Amino acid sequence: MAAPAADAEALLAHVLGFERAHLHAEPESAVRDEDAARFRDLVARRAARVPLQHLTGVQEFWSLRFQVGPAVLIPRPESELLIEAFLRLNRRPDPIVVDVGTGSGCLAIVVAHETPGALVHATDVSEEALMVARLNAASLDVAGRIAFYRGDLLEPLGGLGLEGQVDFILSNPPYIGEGELASLEPEVRDHDPRPALTPGPDALAIHRRLAAEAPPFLRPGGCLVVEMGAGQEAPLRRIYGGAGSGLDIVETIPDLAGIPRVLIGRSEHGGILPP
């Protein structure tokens, strides 16, 4: 654990129902015996490498509080780069946006929160994940502008008349090879849902499918914005930007460590999101 003291503070604040600042403002406040017992139990579970977010049930993303749990991937700061790219590239007050593999709903919900005119479609294969996403959309007051679908990648959107109409497709797909799982932190390896981490032996398997399935849904100039892992930029440029793919690679965006983390492909038919 990188910050045990900070985690302990977060757990105590969670047990007491306070913000963490309150612990410092009133350090002499008494703690009930039952709260102390619950706190000790949570600290022991955290020491056993259960994620802090699973113990508190929440994770902040884009300054919003999302409910999380074992059914969904815990939102990471790196995924905020997809939102930054969307906000920078979008030229429409009412874009049609698809979030593939929505999990907790963080990308779809932030898009709806930041762009009130957006019409958002979100898919996931897991009904348990969709239940979490719907709860988050309701608690953050955007449920009326997001349609959730259970199904594999873009398959649930077939027949809805979205082909050639979508402005943005966003996705943080599983991109860790099965053989790499053992090297992950226990909080990730043992607690994040396995299908959200890895597509199997081929780390790029879902990216290959997105490269085939996404372009027919994009309008001229529409953008596909996807997250990727370390060392994957070169092969994904070939996968998404190869001959006949229907996409031009616009750019890749590094994370704070300088690792290329987001790839943006634009539909070859036209410029960026004409008004």
LINVENMO-V487261 format. One record per pair of residues at least 12 apart in sequence whose ideal C-beta (glycine too) atoms are under 6 Angstrom apart, sorted by the first residue. I is the first residue (numbers start at 1). J is the second residue. Records with the same first field share a line. If there is no record, write none. Layout:
I: J, J
This chain:
7: 46, 52
9: 23
11: 42
12: 39
14: 56
15: 35, 38, 39
42: 55
49: 186, 187
51: 187, 191
53: 68, 74
59: 74, 75
61: 75, 106
62: 80, 110
64: 140
66: 104, 106, 136
67: 135, 136
68: 104
71: 128, 129, 132
72: 103, 104, 129, 132
73: 103, 192, 196
75: 104, 106
78: 255, 261
79: 172
81: 253, 261, 262
82: 170, 225, 262
83: 110
85: 225, 262, 264
86: 168
89: 223
91: 273, 275
92: 273
93: 117
94: 117
95: 118, 167
96: 119, 165, 166, 167
97: 111, 118, 120, 168
98: 121, 166, 169
99: 122, 170
100: 123, 153, 171
101: 124, 171, 173
102: 122, 124, 133
103: 129
104: 132, 133, 136
105: 133, 136, 137
107: 170
108: 120, 122, 146
109: 136, 137, 140, 142
112: 142, 145, 146
113: 142
120: 146
121: 147
122: 146, 148
123: 149, 151, 156
125: 152
127: 150
130: 148, 150
134: 148
153: 209, 213
154: 213
162: 217
163: 216, 217
164: 219
165: 219
166: 217, 218, 222
167: 222, 273
168: 223
169: 214, 224
170: 225
171: 226
172: 227
173: 206
174: 196, 197, 198, 199, 206
175: 203, 228, 229
176: 197, 198
177: 203
178: 198, 200, 201
207: 236, 239
208: 239
211: 239, 240
215: 246, 247
218: 267
220: 267, 269, 270
221: 267, 270, 271, 272, 273, 274
222: 267
223: 264, 266
224: 265
225: 264
226: 263
227: 262
228: 263
230: 259
233: 252, 260
236: 263
237: 249
240: 265
246: 268
247: 265
248: 266, 268
249: 265
250: 264, 266
251: 264
